[in-house]
């Protein structure tokens, strides 16, 4: 069975788990803390970052964007409706633009701040960078998320899914980021009904179930987190 | 003719110019300063970042990694030897891992610091973030580049090209980053002969010529910059 080195609250790892769920692919999850020097992780990915996918034949793909392309090439081709990348090259460029928007830009402006300050710093030792959260970083994330939520709403009002007509990597990347932020109760859903309706649609997909079941000791999920009619 | 919104000293833009050169594709270059609010740029790429490629049929691809995939899909297929992505899916994942390593990790740890502090801050107004360079950022980049140069040497000693048997996006991404740093005379070539020999090979390709001809008023290139036997 393929392996996925991941962390339950790494948005990039969640994105890959959603892809695997949509492609109906079973995987063995290896929980990894990327802030610890982990020789097993460094052996498969010298960058020491998550996620890393090791296929059943040993082929390794490192990093969420690389894994997404790899899975599209190895699994997507055999899928019918749910390919996650459009057929047309121009539409693919648009889906990838939004994939990068959410996985890189939104991640850096919102999720990374909130996950680091409110989750990872609790798990890290002081030497690893743990400690009390940085209020300025949390404030920045809270301001930035409104703009990203609005962009999701804007896209969802104009298209069937964020990246175009079909469900794509763009939706899964956006949903993965939001799912981490939503666990923390930090998504101002009342600010955009269209974004909320899009998220409700994607949240009810079977691929999302394992993510909604994640919990962290000492930090319970926001009450509506696993609720499909939030 | 396709358009490329670029900046001569943006490593990501140089990477795409190298791809276009290797694919023997002519393009009209539109020089853009991404730190200025540019309505034309925002219209084609809401993220306001470089590079952006607009194909002759109007299809737009934003961001170097998205453009690379788009060009591989639209131009790479018709190329013989120089496809820039290997045929085998596992080898593609490895070439893409290194592409991301150089375009994201090395860029963030080395090139972005040096280009921002030593080039872009000269071109920016104070309100845009211009001013005197931050010595700590330059020191960090100078420490980090040794590790990246060593990794390039390690790869080049084991493989024909960095990403495997054939020239790939991995080489072009690494070379694009190094070319900006080398303009500034900040690559410690004496530290790794193997990396230097690899760079001499890629530097002598015709796709590299326009990049070696770039100059900036008030900031001449390091004396060996355009020299193929540096």
Boltz contact constraints between the chains, C-beta under 6 A:
constraints:
  - contact:
      token1: [A, 59]
      token2: [B, 90]
      max_distance: 6.0
  - contact:
      token1: [A, 61]
      token2: [B, 93]
      max_distance: 6.0
  - contact:
      token1: [A, 62]
      token2: [B, 97]
      max_distance: 6.0
  - contact:
      token1: [A, 63]
      token2: [B, 100]
      max_distance: 6.0
  - contact:
      token1: [A, 66]
      token2: [B, 93]
      max_distance: 6.0
  - contact:
      token1: [A, 66]
      token2: [B, 96]
      max_distance: 6.0
  - contact:
      token1: [A, 66]
      token2: [B, 97]
      max_distance: 6.0
  - contact:
      token1: [A, 70]
      token2: [B, 93]
      max_distance: 6.0
  - contact:
      token1: [A, 73]
      token2: [B, 89]
      max_distance: 6.0
  - contact:
      token1: [A, 74]
      token2: [B, 89]
      max_distance: 6.0
  - contact:
      token1: [A, 89]
      token2: [B, 73]
      max_distance: 6.0
  - contact:
      token1: [A, 89]
      token2: [B, 74]
      max_distance: 6.0
  - contact:
      token1: [A, 90]
      token2: [B, 59]
      max_distance: 6.0
  - contact:
      token1: [A, 93]
      token2: [B, 61]
      max_distance: 6.0
  - contact:
      token1: [A, 93]
      token2: [B, 66]
      max_distance: 6.0
  - contact:
      token1: [A, 93]
      token2: [B, 70]
      max_distance: 6.0
  - contact:
      token1: [A, 96]
      token2: [B, 66]
      max_distance: 6.0
  - contact:
      token1: [A, 97]
      token2: [B, 62]
      max_distance: 6.0
  - contact:
      token1: [A, 97]
      token2: [B, 66]
      max_distance: 6.0
  - contact:
      token1: [A, 100]
      token2: [B, 63]
      max_distance: 6.0
